[in-house]
Amino acid sequence: MTTRAKQLMSVGILMTVMLASCSAPNAQEPASSTSAGSSSSPSSTRTPAQQATPSPSGNSGAEESPSPSHSQEPSLRQQAEALADELSASEQAASLVMAGVPATGATAAEISAMKKQGISNVFLRGRSQLPVKQTAAQVQEITQGLESGIPGQLPVWVATDQEGGFVRVLQGPGFTELPTALTQGGWPVSKLEREVGVAGKELAEAGINVNLAPVADVVPSSIGTGNAPIGYFGREYAHDASGVSKAISTVNEALRSEGVQPVVKHFPGLGRVAGNTDTSTQVTDTKIDADSSDLQPFEQAIEQGKSWVMVSNARYSRLDGKNDAPFSSKIITGLLREQMGYGGIVISDDLCEAKQVGYLPVGERAVKFVAAGGTVPLCVKSAPAITMAKALAAEAKADGKFAAQVREAAVLVLEEKLRMQ
């Protein structure tokens, strides 16, 4: 279907939704969030949330509002559903995948292959010394190549890892050299908000609209640098849940104020493991359970309603001893969505190069992630990302239940893109 045809069909579908909306409940728009410096912390006693239509804010437990009148426009949820229903199963599947390309720019062949498959989300990987303007030119080339695959002229998602310290993909002139999160966490709130805001503005100027940060993991001081993925690099903001919660709230606010979507990671926490899932296998957390204080920063982020959630690749023996977190419905659907009440985008950590998940074929990793309740499977290379999109489409065509999960994930993606438009 051509982009023009999709747009014309979209107008017709949305007009139909508007006429019919007087009998349909209006899904909740993103709720106003707490202030960045909020000191309130969620209760440590958790009960299953009332399930309503998920909203991008993640506050899925709110009651539905009264039915709209004829004069009201359709909600973002209704618009997203209409757009999703324009797409084929293959197009819905491709809309979920985030494909990695070099931070210095994607080749014409890479862009063409992703466009052919319908992928419209990219992750800038590696390290780049390009200045802001040259980075923006490379990003524009990517987005112009991929935007035709999105209905309604919605944005291509361009993500990167710009935490600070050792994890800083864009290092060229014009990009602020933030220190480690551990250093940032010691700053006054006003300084943290100011410095991260500057970095967020630079990302936006470069065409980046998603930052895979901040890190919400709690690394106890007794473990410190013995924690390979986080503590070794000083990626934690504090050694206690309260300190981490306060810092990530500030970072989320600062990034969102500049038009960059933050992503808290790595749910349900990577602060207590020894191994790094990128380079090791059988990395297992034996401490975190459904009542762990390590969940408090994620609870704070959900309450704030400004960030997405990235899932760790580790296994959590007290939560699901049989499945790694990205493939665990107990962790993603049961704990994160139902118990903690999060209804927004759930993105995976890298599912292609990480040693932890190498025992499964690449396509199956994406299928198991979405089946567990995930939204956006991330792959740091474009070729296996295309394999993921094809596997998702094939499974959706073969399994009606999974097709419904793919459609729901596509609706969430489109709803967020409508919000960011």
Backbone hydrogen bonds in HBPLUS format (Angstrom, degrees):
<---DONOR---> <-ACCEPTOR-->    atom                        ^
c    i                          cat <-CA-CA->   ^        H-A-AA   ^      H-
h    n   atom  resd res      DA  || num        DHA   H-A  angle D-A-AA Bond
n    s   type  num  typ     dist DA aas  dist angle  dist       angle   num
A0006-LYS N   A0002-THR O   2.95 MM   4  6.22 157.7  2.00 151.7 158.0     1
A0007-GLN N   A0003-THR O   2.92 MM   4  6.20 155.5  1.98 149.2 155.8     2
A0008-LEU N   A0004-ARG O   2.98 MM   4  6.26 161.4  2.01 151.0 155.3     3
A0009-MET N   A0005-ALA O   2.93 MM   4  6.12 161.7  1.96 150.6 155.8     4
A0010-SER N   A0006-LYS O   2.78 MM   4  5.94 151.8  1.86 145.7 154.4     5
A0011-VAL N   A0007-GLN O   3.06 MM   4  6.36 153.5  2.13 148.1 153.3     6
A0012-GLY N   A0008-LEU O   3.24 MM   4  6.57 160.4  2.28 145.9 150.5     7
A0013-ILE N   A0009-MET O   2.91 MM   4  6.17 161.3  1.94 156.1 161.2     8
A0014-LEU N   A0010-SER O   2.88 MM   4  6.03 167.6  1.90 155.0 158.4     9
A0015-MET N   A0011-VAL O   2.99 MM   4  6.15 151.3  2.07 146.1 153.5    10
A0016-THR N   A0012-GLY O   3.13 MM   4  6.36 152.0  2.21 142.2 149.4    11
A0017-VAL N   A0013-ILE O   2.92 MM   4  6.28 153.7  1.99 149.2 157.0    12
A0018-MET N   A0014-LEU O   2.90 MM   4  6.13 153.1  1.98 144.8 151.9    13
A0019-LEU N   A0015-MET O   3.06 MM   4  6.33 155.4  2.13 146.1 151.7    14
A0020-ALA N   A0016-THR O   3.01 MM   4  6.21 145.0  2.14 143.4 153.5    15
A0021-SER N   A0017-VAL O   2.85 MM   4  5.74 116.1  2.27 140.9 156.4    16
A0021-SER N   A0018-MET O   3.36 MM   3  5.10 148.3  2.47  92.0 100.9    17
A0023-SER N   A0020-ALA O   3.16 MM   3  6.19 173.7  2.16 130.7 132.5    18
A0024-ALA N   A0021-SER O   3.15 MM   3  4.92 156.8  2.21  98.8 105.9    19
A0038-SER N   A0035-SER O   3.03 MM   3  5.26 156.3  2.08 121.8 120.3    20
A0049-ALA N   A0338-GLU O   2.73 MM 289  5.64 168.1  1.74 163.2 162.7    21
A0052-ALA N   A0060-SER O   3.16 MM   8  5.49 129.5  2.43 148.6 162.6    22
A0058-GLY N   A0055-SER O   2.91 MM   3  5.58 160.4  1.95 122.0 128.2    23
A0343-GLY N   A0058-GLY O   3.22 MM 285  4.26 142.2  2.37  92.0 102.2    24
A0072-GLN N   A0069-SER O   3.17 MM   3  5.60 158.0  2.22 112.0 118.3    25
A0079-GLN N   A0075-SER O   2.92 MM   4  6.21 161.6  1.95 155.0 160.3    26
A0080-ALA N   A0076-LEU O   2.83 MM   4  6.00 158.5  1.88 149.3 155.6    27
A0081-GLU N   A0077-ARG O   2.93 MM   4  6.18 155.9  1.99 150.6 156.9    28
A0082-ALA N   A0078-GLN O   3.06 MM   4  6.27 157.6  2.11 145.7 151.4    29
A0083-LEU N   A0079-GLN O   2.97 MM   4  6.25 158.4  2.02 150.3 156.1    30
A0084-ALA N   A0080-ALA O   2.83 MM   4  6.00 160.0  1.87 151.0 156.9    31
A0085-ASP N   A0081-GLU O   3.03 MM   4  6.18 150.7  2.12 144.2 151.2    32
A0086-GLU N   A0083-LEU O   3.04 MM   3  5.26 152.6  2.12 103.9 112.6    33
A0087-LEU N   A0084-ALA O   3.02 MM   3  5.42 145.6  2.14 107.5 117.1    34
A0092-GLN N   A0088-SER O   2.85 MM   4  6.12 158.7  1.90 156.1 162.0    35
A0093-ALA N   A0089-ALA O   2.99 MM   4  6.13 161.6  2.02 145.8 150.8    36
A0094-ALA N   A0090-SER O   2.98 MM   4  6.18 161.3  2.02 146.1 151.1    37
A0095-SER N   A0091-GLU O   3.05 MM   4  6.15 142.7  2.20 140.7 150.1    38
A0096-LEU N   A0093-ALA O   3.16 MM   3  5.64 157.6  2.21 110.8 117.5    39
A0098-MET N   A0377-PRO O   3.08 MM 279  6.27 167.4  2.10 155.5 155.0    40
A0379-CYS N   A0098-MET O   2.96 MM 281  6.23 160.9  2.00 168.7 174.0    41
A0099-ALA N   A0121-ASN O   2.94 MM  22  6.31 160.7  1.98 146.5 141.4    42
A0123-PHE N   A0099-ALA O   2.88 MM  24  5.85 147.0  1.99 132.1 133.2    43
A0100-GLY N   A0379-CYS O   2.69 MM 279  5.86 128.3  1.95 148.3 158.6    44
A0101-VAL N   A0123-PHE O   2.90 MM  22  6.12 157.2  1.95 159.3 160.6    45
A0125-ARG N   A0101-VAL O   2.92 MM  24  5.98 170.0  1.93 160.8 164.1    46
A0105-GLY N   A0102-PRO O   2.95 MM   3  5.38 163.6  1.98 114.2 118.7    47
A0103-ALA N   A0125-ARG O   2.90 MM  22  5.18 137.9  2.08 160.7 152.1    48
A0111-ILE N   A0107-THR O   3.06 MM   4  6.36 167.3  2.07 155.3 157.9    49
A0112-SER N   A0108-ALA O   2.92 MM   4  6.04 158.9  1.97 145.0 151.4    50
A0113-ALA N   A0109-ALA O   2.97 MM   4  6.13 159.8  2.01 147.0 152.1    51
A0114-MET N   A0110-GLU O   3.01 MM   4  6.22 162.3  2.04 153.0 157.5    52
A0115-LYS N   A0111-ILE O   2.88 MM   4  6.01 160.3  1.92 149.9 156.1    53
A0116-LYS N   A0112-SER O   2.94 MM   4  6.10 158.3  1.99 147.7 153.3    54
A0117-GLN N   A0113-ALA O   3.21 MM   4  6.41 149.0  2.31 140.1 147.4    55
A0118-GLY N   A0114-MET O   2.92 MM   4  6.11 133.1  2.14 142.3 155.9    56
A0119-ILE N   A0114-MET O   3.01 MM   5  5.22 148.7  2.11 150.5 147.6    57
A0118-GLY N   A0115-LYS O   3.10 MM   3  4.97 128.5  2.38  92.9 107.1    58
A0157-TRP N   A0120-SER O   3.24 MM  37  6.69 149.4  2.34 151.0 152.1    59
A0122-VAL N   A0157-TRP O   2.80 MM  35  6.16 167.4  1.82 162.2 164.1    60
A0159-ALA N   A0122-VAL O   2.85 MM  37  6.18 169.4  1.86 152.2 155.4    61
A0124-LEU N   A0159-ALA O   2.75 MM  35  6.11 168.7  1.77 160.3 158.6    62
A0128-SER N   A0169-VAL O   2.88 MM  41  6.16 152.2  1.96 170.9 165.3    63
A0171-GLN N   A0128-SER O   2.84 MM  43  5.82 164.3  1.87 164.3 169.1    64
A0135-THR N   A0131-PRO O   2.96 MM   4  6.13 156.1  2.01 156.2 163.9    65
A0132-VAL N   A0173-PRO O   3.24 MM  41  6.71 140.5  2.40 167.4 174.9    66
A0136-ALA N   A0132-VAL O   2.87 MM   4  6.10 156.8  1.92 152.5 159.2    67
A0137-ALA N   A0133-LYS O   3.04 MM   4  6.32 147.0  2.15 141.3 149.8    68
A0138-GLN N   A0134-GLN O   3.08 MM   4  6.37 154.1  2.15 144.9 150.9    69
A0139-VAL N   A0135-THR O   2.88 MM   4  6.15 160.1  1.92 154.5 160.5    70
A0140-GLN N   A0136-ALA O   2.87 MM   4  6.01 155.6  1.93 145.5 152.2    71
A0141-GLU N   A0137-ALA O   3.12 MM   4  6.34 149.5  2.22 139.8 147.2    72
A0142-ILE N   A0138-GLN O   3.21 MM   4  6.54 150.5  2.30 142.9 150.2    73
A0143-THR N   A0139-VAL O   2.88 MM   4  6.17 170.9  1.89 160.3 162.0    74
A0144-GLN N   A0140-GLN O   2.91 MM   4  5.91 163.0  1.94 148.6 153.4    75
A0145-GLY N   A0141-GLU O   3.25 MM   4  6.24 140.0  2.42 129.5 139.3    76
A0145-GLY N   A0142-ILE O   3.07 MM   3  5.18 124.5  2.39  96.6 111.2    77
A0146-LEU N   A0142-ILE O   3.09 MM   4  6.35 134.8  2.31 145.5 157.9    78
A0146-LEU N   A0143-THR O   3.21 MM   3  5.17 131.7  2.45  94.1 106.5    79
A0147-GLU N   A0143-THR O   2.91 MM   4  5.70 143.1  2.05 154.2 159.6    80
A0149-GLY N   A0146-LEU O   3.13 MM   3  5.96 166.8  2.15 125.4 129.3    81
A0150-ILE N   A0147-GLU O   3.21 MM   3  5.64 168.2  2.23 117.2 118.5    82
A0209-ASN N   A0158-VAL O   3.10 MM  51  5.71 142.2  2.25 141.7 153.1    83
A0210-VAL N   A0158-VAL O   3.22 MM  52  6.01 139.9  2.39 147.6 138.9    84
A0160-THR N   A0210-VAL O   3.18 MM  50  6.71 133.5  2.40 143.5 155.2    85
A0212-LEU N   A0160-THR O   2.86 MM  52  6.04 174.7  1.86 169.0 170.3    86
A0169-VAL N   A0161-ASP O   3.04 MM   8  5.79 169.2  2.05 163.0 166.6    87
A0163-GLU N   A0167-VAL O   3.00 MM   4  5.61 130.7  2.25 150.1 163.4    88
A0164-GLY N   A0167-VAL O   3.04 MM   3  5.50 169.2  2.05 138.2 140.6    89
A0167-VAL N   A0164-GLY O   3.21 MM   3  5.50 146.9  2.33 136.4 130.1    90
A0165-GLY N   A0178-LEU O   2.89 MM  13  6.15 171.3  1.90 134.7 133.8    91
A0175-PHE N   A0172-GLY O   3.19 MM   3  5.95 159.0  2.23 144.1 145.3    92
A0183-THR N   A0180-THR O   3.07 MM   3  5.32 125.4  2.38 101.9 114.8    93
A0184-GLN N   A0180-THR O   2.96 MM   4  6.32 163.4  1.99 151.7 156.9    94
A0185-GLY N   A0181-ALA O   2.76 MM   4  5.90 155.3  1.82 153.7 159.1    95
A0182-LEU N   A0234-GLY O   3.13 MM  52  5.32 157.0  2.19 149.8 145.4    96
A0186-GLY N   A0183-THR O   3.03 MM   3  5.41 150.5  2.12 109.0 117.8    97
A0187-TRP N   A0184-GLN O   2.98 MM   3  5.39 163.4  2.00 115.2 120.7    98
A0191-LYS N   A0188-PRO O   3.06 MM   3  5.39 120.8  2.42 105.7 119.7    99
A0192-LEU N   A0188-PRO O   3.02 MM   4  6.32 166.4  2.04 161.3 165.4   100
A0193-GLU N   A0189-VAL O   2.89 MM   4  6.07 167.1  1.91 156.6 159.9   101
A0194-ARG N   A0190-SER O   3.04 MM   4  6.12 156.0  2.10 139.3 146.2   102
A0195-GLU N   A0191-LYS O   2.86 MM   4  5.99 174.9  1.86 160.6 161.5   103
A0196-VAL N   A0192-LEU O   3.02 MM   4  5.99 166.2  2.04 149.5 153.9   104
A0197-GLY N   A0193-GLU O   2.96 MM   4  5.86 145.5  2.08 135.0 145.2   105
A0198-VAL N   A0194-ARG O   3.04 MM   4  6.33 150.8  2.13 146.5 153.2   106
A0199-ALA N   A0195-GLU O   3.13 MM   4  6.44 160.7  2.17 144.8 149.7   107
A0200-GLY N   A0196-VAL O   2.79 MM   4  6.01 152.7  1.86 147.9 156.1   108
A0201-LYS N   A0197-GLY O   2.93 MM   4  6.15 152.9  2.00 146.4 153.1   109
A0202-GLU N   A0198-VAL O   3.09 MM   4  6.39 153.9  2.16 147.5 154.2   110
A0203-LEU N   A0199-ALA O   3.03 MM   4  6.35 153.8  2.10 146.1 153.2   111
A0204-ALA N   A0200-GLY O   2.94 MM   4  6.23 162.4  1.98 151.4 155.9   112
A0205-GLU N   A0201-LYS O   2.94 MM   4  6.18 153.8  2.01 146.2 153.5   113
A0206-ALA N   A0202-GLU O   3.06 MM   4  6.30 136.2  2.26 139.3 150.7   114
A0206-ALA N   A0203-LEU O   3.02 MM   3  5.07 128.5  2.30  96.5 110.7   115
A0208-ILE N   A0203-LEU O   2.91 MM   5  5.09 157.5  1.96 150.9 143.5   116
A0207-GLY N   A0204-ALA O   2.99 MM   3  5.05 159.0  2.03 104.4 110.7   117
A0261-GLN N   A0209-ASN O   2.87 MM  52  5.94 177.6  1.87 129.6 130.4   118
A0211-ASN N   A0261-GLN O   2.90 MM  50  6.03 166.1  1.92 149.6 152.8   119
A0213-ALA N   A0211-ASN O   2.74 MM   2  5.43 137.8  1.92 106.5  92.8   120
A0263-VAL N   A0213-ALA O   2.83 MM  50  5.04 154.5  1.90 129.7 132.2   121
A0265-LYS N   A0214-PRO O   3.22 MM  51  6.64 142.2  2.37 149.3 156.3   122
A0216-ALA N   A0265-LYS O   2.54 MM  49  5.42 166.2  1.56 160.3 165.2   123
A0223-ILE N   A0220-PRO O   2.89 MM   3  5.46 154.2  1.96 115.7 123.7   124
A0224-GLY N   A0220-PRO O   2.96 MM   4  6.23 167.9  1.97 162.5 163.4   125
A0226-GLY N   A0223-ILE O   2.92 MM   3  5.34 155.0  1.98 140.7 140.3   126
A0227-ASN N   A0224-GLY O   3.18 MM   3  6.09 166.8  2.20 123.7 126.1   127
A0232-TYR N   A0227-ASN O   2.86 MM   5  5.80 151.7  1.94 163.8 156.9   128
A0228-ALA N   A0274-ALA O   3.19 MM  46  5.64 153.9  2.27 127.5 133.2   129
A0233-PHE N   A0230-ILE O   3.10 MM   3  5.67 137.7  2.28 113.5 123.6   130
A0235-ARG N   A0230-ILE O   3.12 MM   5  5.07 178.2  2.12 137.1 136.7   131
A0234-GLY N   A0231-GLY O   3.08 MM   3  4.89 159.6  2.12 101.1 107.6   132
A0244-VAL N   A0240-ASP O   3.13 MM   4  6.39 161.4  2.16 154.5 160.0   133
A0245-SER N   A0241-ALA O   2.89 MM   4  5.99 163.4  1.92 149.8 154.8   134
A0246-LYS N   A0242-SER O   3.09 MM   4  6.29 162.4  2.13 149.5 153.3   135
A0247-ALA N   A0243-GLY O   3.17 MM   4  6.34 161.1  2.21 144.5 149.4   136
A0248-ILE N   A0244-VAL O   2.94 MM   4  6.14 173.2  1.94 163.6 164.8   137
A0249-SER N   A0245-SER O   3.16 MM   4  6.21 151.4  2.24 144.4 151.6   138
A0250-THR N   A0246-LYS O   3.33 MM   4  6.56 153.1  2.41 140.9 147.2   139
A0251-VAL N   A0247-ALA O   2.97 MM   4  6.30 160.0  2.01 153.6 159.4   140
A0252-ASN N   A0248-ILE O   2.83 MM   4  5.91 165.5  1.85 148.1 152.3   141
A0253-GLU N   A0249-SER O   3.12 MM   4  6.23 163.9  2.14 143.1 147.4   142
A0254-ALA N   A0250-THR O   2.97 MM   4  6.17 161.3  2.01 149.4 154.7   143
A0255-LEU N   A0251-VAL O   2.95 MM   4  6.12 165.3  1.97 158.6 161.3   144
A0256-ARG N   A0252-ASN O   2.98 MM   4  6.08 171.9  1.99 154.8 157.5   145
A0257-SER N   A0253-GLU O   2.98 MM   4  6.04 150.8  2.07 145.5 153.3   146
A0258-GLU N   A0255-LEU O   2.99 MM   3  5.39 148.1  2.09 108.8 118.5   147
A0260-VAL N   A0255-LEU O   3.07 MM   5  5.18 163.0  2.10 140.8 136.8   148
A0259-GLY N   A0256-ARG O   2.99 MM   3  5.01 165.0  2.01 108.6 112.0   149
A0308-TRP N   A0262-PRO O   3.06 MM  46  6.47 161.5  2.10 143.1 145.8   150
A0264-VAL N   A0308-TRP O   2.94 MM  44  6.18 152.1  2.02 151.5 143.8   151
A0310-MET N   A0264-VAL O   2.80 MM  46  6.07 161.8  1.83 164.6 165.3   152
A0269-GLY N   A0266-HIS O   2.68 MM   3  5.29 133.8  1.89 139.6 139.2   153
A0267-PHE N   A0310-MET O   2.81 MM  43  6.07 148.0  1.91 166.0 155.3   154
A0312-SER N   A0267-PHE O   2.75 MM  45  5.37 176.3  1.75 146.5 147.7   155
A0279-THR N   A0276-ASN O   3.05 MM   3  5.65 138.0  2.23 115.0 124.6   156
A0280-SER N   A0276-ASN O   2.79 MM   4  5.60 131.0  2.03 156.2 171.0   157
A0356-GLN N   A0277-THR O   3.14 MM  79  5.01 165.3  2.17 157.0 153.7   158
A0355-LYS N   A0278-ASP O   3.25 MM  77  5.40 164.2  2.27 105.1 109.7   159
A0315-ARG N   A0283-VAL O   3.06 MM  32  6.39 162.6  2.09 151.8 157.4   160
A0285-ASP N   A0315-ARG O   2.73 MM  30  6.12 165.8  1.75 167.4 167.8   161
A0317-SER N   A0285-ASP O   3.06 MM  32  6.35 146.4  2.17 164.3 174.7   162
A0292-SER N   A0289-ASP O   3.12 MM   3  5.27 167.3  2.14 116.9 117.1   163
A0295-LEU N   A0292-SER O   3.20 MM   3  5.87 167.1  2.22 114.8 118.7   164
A0296-GLN N   A0293-SER O   3.01 MM   3  5.43 159.4  2.06 113.3 119.7   165
A0298-PHE N   A0295-LEU O   3.06 MM   3  5.42 120.2  2.43 108.0 122.6   166
A0299-GLU N   A0295-LEU O   2.94 MM   4  6.24 154.6  2.00 153.8 162.2   167
A0300-GLN N   A0296-GLN O   2.85 MM   4  6.07 156.0  1.90 152.9 159.1   168
A0301-ALA N   A0297-PRO O   3.00 MM   4  6.24 154.3  2.07 141.5 148.1   169
A0302-ILE N   A0298-PHE O   2.91 MM   4  6.17 155.8  1.97 148.7 155.1   170
A0303-GLU N   A0299-GLU O   2.93 MM   4  6.16 160.8  1.97 149.9 155.0   171
A0304-GLN N   A0300-GLN O   2.88 MM   4  6.08 150.7  1.97 145.6 154.2   172
A0305-GLY N   A0301-ALA O   2.94 MM   4  6.18 150.4  2.03 145.6 152.9   173
A0309-VAL N   A0345-ILE O   3.26 MM  36  6.59 168.9  2.27 160.6 164.0   174
A0347-ILE N   A0309-VAL O   2.89 MM  38  6.22 156.4  1.94 152.6 159.4   175
A0311-VAL N   A0347-ILE O   2.96 MM  36  6.44 149.0  2.06 157.2 167.2   176
A0325-ALA N   A0314-ALA O   2.87 MM  11  5.91 176.6  1.87 153.5 154.6   177
A0319-LEU N   A0316-TYR O   3.00 MM   3  5.40 150.7  2.09 111.9 121.2   178
A0320-ASP N   A0316-TYR O   2.79 MM   4  5.77 179.5  1.79 179.2 179.0   179
A0327-PHE N   A0324-ASP O   2.92 MM   3  5.61 153.7  1.99 125.6 134.0   180
A0328-SER N   A0325-ALA O   3.17 MM   3  5.04 167.9  2.19 112.8 112.5   181
A0332-ILE N   A0328-SER O   3.01 MM   4  6.24 177.3  2.01 159.4 158.8   182
A0333-THR N   A0329-SER O   3.00 MM   4  4.97 123.2  2.34 113.0 128.6   183
A0334-GLY N   A0329-SER O   2.77 MM   5  6.16 166.1  1.79 160.4 165.3   184
A0335-LEU N   A0330-LYS O   2.86 MM   5  6.16 136.9  2.04 135.2 147.4   185
A0336-LEU N   A0331-ILE O   2.96 MM   5  6.20 164.1  1.99 151.3 155.7   186
A0337-ARG N   A0332-ILE O   3.02 MM   5  6.29 145.3  2.14 145.0 155.7   187
A0338-GLU N   A0333-THR O   2.84 MM   5  6.04 160.4  1.88 161.6 167.3   188
A0339-GLN N   A0334-GLY O   2.95 MM   5  6.13 147.8  2.05 143.8 154.1   189
A0340-MET N   A0335-LEU O   2.86 MM   5  6.07 138.0  2.04 153.0 165.8   190
A0342-TYR N   A0336-LEU O   3.15 MM   6  5.96 164.6  2.17 144.2 144.6   191
A0341-GLY N   A0337-ARG O   3.05 MM   4  4.90 119.0  2.43 109.2 120.0   192
A0375-THR N   A0346-VAL O   2.87 MM  29  5.04 157.4  1.92 144.2 146.9   193
A0376-VAL N   A0346-VAL O   3.03 MM  30  6.29 162.3  2.06 143.1 148.2   194
A0348-SER N   A0376-VAL O   3.03 MM  28  6.38 157.9  2.08 156.0 155.1   195
A0351-LEU N   A0378-LEU O   2.91 MM  27  6.08 161.0  1.94 160.3 163.6   196
A0358-GLY N   A0355-LYS O   3.16 MM   3  5.12 169.5  2.17 111.4 113.7   197
A0360-LEU N   A0357-VAL O   3.40 MM   3  6.32 173.1  2.41 126.2 126.9   198
A0364-GLU N   A0361-PRO O   3.07 MM   3  5.36 119.0  2.46 104.6 119.4   199
A0365-ARG N   A0361-PRO O   3.14 MM   4  6.48 143.2  2.28 151.6 162.4   200
A0365-ARG N   A0362-VAL O   3.13 MM   3  5.26 127.4  2.41  98.1 111.7   201
A0367-VAL N   A0363-GLY O   3.18 MM   4  6.49 160.0  2.22 147.3 153.0   202
A0368-LYS N   A0364-GLU O   2.89 MM   4  6.02 168.1  1.90 153.4 156.0   203
A0369-PHE N   A0365-ARG O   3.02 MM   4  6.14 147.1  2.14 141.5 150.6   204
A0370-VAL N   A0366-ALA O   3.09 MM   4  6.34 168.2  2.10 154.6 155.8   205
A0371-ALA N   A0367-VAL O   2.91 MM   4  6.03 160.3  1.95 150.6 157.1   206
A0372-ALA N   A0368-LYS O   3.03 MM   4  6.05 136.0  2.23 133.7 143.6   207
A0372-ALA N   A0369-PHE O   3.21 MM   3  5.20 129.6  2.48  93.5 106.4   208
A0374-GLY N   A0369-PHE O   2.95 MM   5  5.34 155.7  2.01 148.5 142.7   209
A0373-GLY N   A0370-VAL O   3.02 MM   3  5.17 154.2  2.09 104.7 112.9   210
A0385-ALA N   A0381-LYS O   3.30 MM   4  6.30 138.3  2.48 135.5 147.1   211
A0386-ILE N   A0382-SER O   3.01 MM   4  6.28 144.9  2.13 148.0 155.3   212
A0386-ILE N   A0383-ALA O   3.14 MM   3  5.28 125.7  2.45  99.9 112.7   213
A0387-THR N   A0383-ALA O   3.21 MM   4  6.62 149.9  2.31 142.6 151.1   214
A0388-MET N   A0384-PRO O   2.94 MM   4  6.24 146.8  2.05 141.4 149.9   215
A0389-ALA N   A0385-ALA O   3.04 MM   4  6.40 156.5  2.09 146.7 151.9   216
A0390-LYS N   A0386-ILE O   3.02 MM   4  6.30 158.6  2.07 150.6 156.0   217
A0391-ALA N   A0387-THR O   2.97 MM   4  6.19 154.7  2.04 147.4 154.4   218
A0392-LEU N   A0388-MET O   2.92 MM   4  6.18 160.1  1.96 156.7 161.5   219
A0393-ALA N   A0389-ALA O   3.07 MM   4  6.25 159.0  2.11 145.3 150.9   220
A0394-ALA N   A0390-LYS O   2.94 MM   4  6.14 160.4  1.98 148.5 153.8   221
A0395-GLU N   A0391-ALA O   3.02 MM   4  6.16 162.4  2.05 149.3 153.7   222
A0396-ALA N   A0392-LEU O   2.97 MM   4  6.11 154.0  2.03 144.6 152.2   223
A0397-LYS N   A0393-ALA O   3.01 MM   4  6.23 149.8  2.10 147.7 155.2   224
A0398-ALA N   A0394-ALA O   3.14 MM   4  6.32 134.3  2.36 137.1 149.0   225
A0398-ALA N   A0395-GLU O   3.16 MM   3  5.06 129.3  2.43  91.8 105.4   226
A0399-ASP N   A0395-GLU O   2.90 MM   4  5.91 134.7  2.11 148.3 158.9   227
A0403-ALA N   A0399-ASP O   2.90 MM   4  6.14 151.8  1.98 149.7 159.0   228
A0404-ALA N   A0400-GLY O   3.06 MM   4  6.33 147.7  2.17 144.5 151.4   229
A0405-GLN N   A0401-LYS O   3.23 MM   4  6.60 146.0  2.35 138.7 147.6   230
A0405-GLN N   A0402-PHE O   3.00 MM   3  4.94 117.3  2.41  93.4 109.3   231
A0406-VAL N   A0402-PHE O   2.90 MM   4  6.24 155.4  1.96 154.7 161.4   232
A0407-ARG N   A0403-ALA O   2.93 MM   4  6.18 159.6  1.97 146.9 152.6   233
A0408-GLU N   A0404-ALA O   2.97 MM   4  6.16 160.5  2.01 145.1 150.2   234
A0409-ALA N   A0405-GLN O   2.94 MM   4  6.16 157.0  2.00 146.0 152.4   235
A0410-ALA N   A0406-VAL O   2.85 MM   4  6.09 155.1  1.91 149.2 156.6   236
A0411-VAL N   A0407-ARG O   2.85 MM   4  6.15 150.5  1.94 150.1 158.4   237
A0412-LEU N   A0408-GLU O   3.04 MM   4  6.35 157.7  2.09 147.2 152.3   238
A0413-VAL N   A0409-ALA O   3.00 MM   4  6.32 158.1  2.05 149.2 155.0   239
A0414-LEU N   A0410-ALA O   2.91 MM   4  6.12 167.7  1.93 153.4 156.4   240
A0415-GLU N   A0411-VAL O   2.79 MM   4  5.92 154.7  1.86 151.0 158.6   241
A0416-GLU N   A0412-LEU O   3.04 MM   4  6.23 155.9  2.10 146.3 151.7   242
A0417-LYS N   A0413-VAL O   2.95 MM   4  6.25 152.5  2.03 146.5 155.0   243
A0418-LEU N   A0414-LEU O   2.85 MM   4  6.08 147.9  1.95 145.5 154.0   244
A0419-ARG N   A0415-GLU O   3.07 MM   4  6.34 151.6  2.16 139.9 147.4   245
A0420-MET N   A0416-GLU O   2.98 MM   4  6.26 147.1  2.09 144.1 153.0   246
A0421-GLN N   A0417-LYS O   3.02 MM   4  6.00 118.7  2.41 135.8 149.8   247
A0421-GLN N   A0418-LEU O   3.28 MM   3  5.11 147.0  2.39  95.2 104.7   248
